[in-house]
């Protein structure tokens, strides 16, 4: 028997943004208008890119970066929300997550300045702790403005993609779609359940330098997951591979043995930022911080060529037991 036009069918949409792709998977009646939803999703992620990219010299973030310390700069509401959350999680993590490490990112060749590391800039900063950005960035939400109290280059690469996923989820909900999975470069948000009532099943990626493969799966229902790792963007110096994630206290890339951290939160923006913070902190403070904040997190740790899993929270502990 063929499906009627009112029964839900599986649909997918995707498009390019931020040097990667966004995607949406959902179930809607066969007669559902896809063109308008596709345009709205593309516009939502493009707006995030236009406001928060460090690769666009005219973005709102780069206008703030170009301003002199002490100068108030108007910022749009979406950028303000991301800066506020970045400052909040920066403070809660003791500065492990920091939105002001753009100069370090550039110095090591991971930013818009070019793919070649700047040896002189690295020597000036390596081994020197930087003041946490939450102490030098002032946000005036009611006035829609921000100002720096010290020279700092903001970089939202550890939180903006998560926010874009949340923005996509809002768009989909605005079109009356209750069951969907939206994603951007591996950051995902599950809305509702699948049509059969089961949760969405998503893969946790194996932290492999050479290929993409799943390490395991986890069930999501009205929740988001984000992963930070050492295996997608890195440089080789001698025999060492150094990831794009910067450690504010070290003045350079993270050097611990954590291959990746996946975090589940209600919002993808929060999951994105917390995954970075926990990757930086690891055993010294990361496990305890995750537990104190009630986070569901999965640490993947390298020991030579071997990988081991350290789950925190019911979701990952149950998933591992299964």
C-alpha positions in Angstrom: 0.0 0.0 0.0 1.4 3.4 -0.9 1.8 6.2 1.6 -0.7 8.9 1.7 0.4 12.6 1.4 -0.1 13.2 5.1 2.1 10.4 6.4 5.7 11.5 7.2 8.5 10.7 4.8 12.2 11.1 5.4 13.7 14.2 3.9 17.3 15.6 3.9 18.7 19.1 3.1 22.3 20.3 3.2 24.5 23.1 2.0 28.0 24.7 2.3 29.0 27.1 5.0 32.1 27.9 7.1 34.3 25.7 5.0 32.2 22.7 5.8 28.5 21.7 5.3 25.3 22.0 7.3 22.6 19.3 7.1 19.1 18.5 8.3 17.3 15.2 8.4 13.6 15.2 9.3 10.2 13.5 8.7 7.4 15.5 7.2 4.3 14.9 5.0 5.1 14.3 1.3 3.4 17.6 0.4 5.6 19.7 2.8 7.2 22.7 1.1 11.0 22.1 1.1 12.2 25.1 -0.8 11.3 27.7 1.9 12.8 25.6 4.7 16.0 25.1 2.8 16.3 28.8 2.1 15.7 29.6 5.8 18.3 27.1 7.0 20.9 28.4 4.6 20.1 32.0 5.7 20.4 31.1 9.4 23.9 29.5 9.1 25.1 32.3 6.7 24.0 34.9 9.3 26.1 33.2 12.0 29.1 33.1 9.6 28.6 36.8 8.6 28.5 37.8 12.3 31.1 35.5 13.9 33.7 34.5 11.3 37.4 35.4 11.7 37.8 34.6 8.0 35.6 37.5 6.9 37.4 40.8 7.6 34.0 42.7 7.6 32.3 40.3 10.1 30.8 41.8 13.3 33.4 39.9 15.3 36.3 41.3 13.3 35.0 44.8 13.8 35.2 44.2 17.5 38.7 42.7 17.1 39.8 45.8 15.2 38.6 48.2 17.9 40.9 49.8 20.4 40.7 48.8 24.0 38.1 50.9 25.9 36.0 51.5 22.8 32.4 50.4 22.8 31.4 48.5 19.6 27.8 47.7 18.6 27.2 44.0 18.3 24.1 42.1 17.0 22.0 40.2 19.4 23.1 36.7 18.2 26.8 37.6 18.6 26.0 39.0 22.0 24.4 35.7 23.1 27.5 33.7 21.9 29.9 36.1 23.6 27.9 35.9 26.9 27.9 32.1 26.8 31.6 32.0 26.0 32.4 34.3 28.9 30.1 32.3 31.2 31.7 29.0 30.4 35.1 30.6 30.4 34.6 31.7 33.9 33.1 28.4 35.0 36.0 26.4 33.5 38.7 28.7 35.1 39.6 30.0 31.6 40.1 26.6 30.0 37.6 27.6 27.4 38.6 31.1 26.2 37.2 33.1 23.3 40.2 35.4 23.2 42.9 33.1 21.9 42.8 34.3 18.3 46.4 35.4 18.3 47.6 32.0 19.4 45.4 30.3 16.7 47.0 32.6 14.1 50.5 32.1 15.4 50.3 28.4 15.0 48.9 28.5 11.5 45.3 27.6 12.2 43.6 30.9 11.5 43.0 33.2 8.6 46.5 34.7 8.7 47.8 31.6 6.8 48.6 27.9 7.2 52.3 28.5 8.1 53.3 28.8 11.8 54.8 32.1 12.8 58.0 31.1 14.7 58.6 34.6 16.2 55.0 34.9 17.4 55.2 31.4 18.9 58.4 32.2 20.8 56.9 35.3 22.2 53.9 33.5 23.6 54.9 29.9 24.4 55.0 29.2 28.1 53.3 32.4 29.0 49.8 32.4 30.4 47.4 34.9 28.9 44.8 36.7 31.0 41.4 35.1 30.7 39.1 36.9 28.3 36.3 36.9 30.8 38.3 39.4 32.8 39.0 41.8 30.0 35.8 41.7 27.8 32.9 43.8 29.0 29.4 43.1 27.5 26.5 45.5 27.7 23.5 43.4 26.6 20.9 46.1 27.2 22.9 48.5 25.1 23.9 45.9 22.5 27.6 46.7 22.7 30.9 45.3 23.8 34.4 46.6 24.6 37.8 45.1 25.4 39.8 46.4 28.3 43.1 44.9 26.9 44.3 43.9 23.5 42.7 40.6 22.7 41.8 38.8 19.4 38.5 37.0 19.8 38.0 33.7 18.1 34.6 31.8 18.3 35.6 28.7 16.5 34.9 26.6 19.7 31.3 27.8 20.1 29.9 29.5 17.0 29.2 26.2 15.1 27.3 24.9 18.1 25.3 28.1 18.1 24.6 27.7 14.4 23.2 24.2 15.0 20.9 25.7 17.7 19.8 28.3 15.2 19.0 25.6 12.6 16.9 23.8 15.2 14.9 27.0 15.8 14.3 27.4 12.1 13.0 23.8 11.7 10.8 24.2 14.8 9.4 27.5 13.3 8.3 25.5 10.3 6.3 23.2 12.5 8.7 20.2 12.3 9.0 18.4 15.7 11.2 15.5 14.6 14.6 16.4 13.2 18.3 16.0 13.4 20.4 19.0 12.4 24.2 19.1 12.1 27.2 21.2 11.2 30.6 19.7 10.9 29.9 17.0 13.4 28.0 19.1 15.9 24.5 17.7 16.1 21.2 18.4 17.7 18.3 16.0 18.0 14.8 17.3 18.2 12.0 15.1 19.5 12.1 11.5 18.6 11.9 9.5 15.4 8.5 8.9 14.0 8.4 5.4 15.6 9.0 7.0 19.0 12.6 5.8 19.3 15.4 8.3 20.1 17.8 9.5 17.4 20.9 7.3 17.2 24.1 9.2 16.3 27.7 8.0 16.0 30.6 9.1 18.2 33.5 9.4 15.8 36.7 7.5 16.3 39.6 9.9 16.8 41.5 8.7 13.8 44.0 11.0 11.9 43.5 9.2 8.6 39.9 8.2 8.2 36.4 8.8 9.4 34.8 5.9 11.2 32.4 5.5 14.2 33.7 4.5 17.6 30.3 3.9 19.0 26.7 5.2 19.1 24.6 7.2 21.5 20.9 7.8 21.8 19.7 11.4 21.8 16.2 12.9 22.5 15.9 16.7 22.6 19.6 17.1 23.2 22.8 18.1 21.4 26.2 16.6 21.1 29.5 18.2 20.2 33.1 16.9 20.0 36.5 18.5 20.3 39.5 16.5 19.3 43.1 16.4 18.2 42.6 14.5 14.9 41.0 16.9 12.4 43.2 20.0 12.4 46.8 19.6 13.5 50.4 20.4 12.5 53.5 18.3 12.8 56.6 19.6 14.5 59.3 17.0 14.5 57.7 13.8 15.6 54.9 15.6 17.5 51.4 16.3 16.3 49.9 19.4 17.8 46.2 20.1 17.6 44.4 23.4 16.8 43.0 23.6 20.4 44.9 26.2 22.4 45.7 26.1 26.1 45.6 29.7 27.5 47.9 28.8 30.4 50.5 27.2 28.2 50.4 29.9 25.5 50.2 27.2 22.8 48.5 24.0 21.7 47.1 21.5 24.2 49.7 18.7 24.9 47.8 16.2 26.9 46.9 12.7 25.7 43.2 13.3 25.2 42.2 12.4 21.6 38.7 13.8 21.9 35.9 14.8 24.3 32.2 14.5 23.4 29.7 16.4 25.5 25.8 16.2 25.5 23.9 19.3 26.6 20.4 20.8 25.9 22.0 23.3 23.6 24.7 22.6 21.0 26.4 25.9 21.8 27.0 24.8 25.4 28.1 21.3 24.3 30.6 22.8 21.9 32.2 25.1 24.4 32.3 22.5 27.2 33.9 19.9 24.9 36.8 22.3 24.3 37.1 23.2 28.0 37.2 19.5 29.1 39.7 18.7 26.3 42.1 21.3 27.7 41.7 20.3 31.4 41.5 16.5 31.2 42.6 14.5 34.3 43.8 17.4 36.5 40.4 19.1 36.7 38.3 18.1 33.7 36.7 15.0 35.1 35.7 16.7 38.4 34.5 19.8 36.5 32.3 17.6 34.3 30.8 15.9 37.3 30.2 19.1 39.3 28.4 20.6 36.3 26.2 17.6 35.7 27.6 17.1 32.2 27.4 13.9 30.1 30.9 13.6 28.6 33.0 11.0 27.0 36.8 11.3 27.1 38.8 9.3 24.5 42.4 8.9 25.7 45.4 7.9 23.7 48.1 5.5 24.9 50.4 4.9 22.0 48.1 3.4 19.3 45.5 2.3 21.8 42.3 4.3 22.7 40.5 4.1 26.0 37.1 5.6 27.0 36.4 7.5 30.2 32.6 8.2 30.4 31.0 10.7 32.8 27.3 10.9 33.3 24.4 8.5 32.8 24.1 8.8 29.0 27.6 7.7 28.1 27.9 5.3 31.0 24.7 3.5 29.9 25.8 3.6 26.3 29.1 2.0 27.1 27.4 -0.7 29.2 25.1 -1.5 26.3 
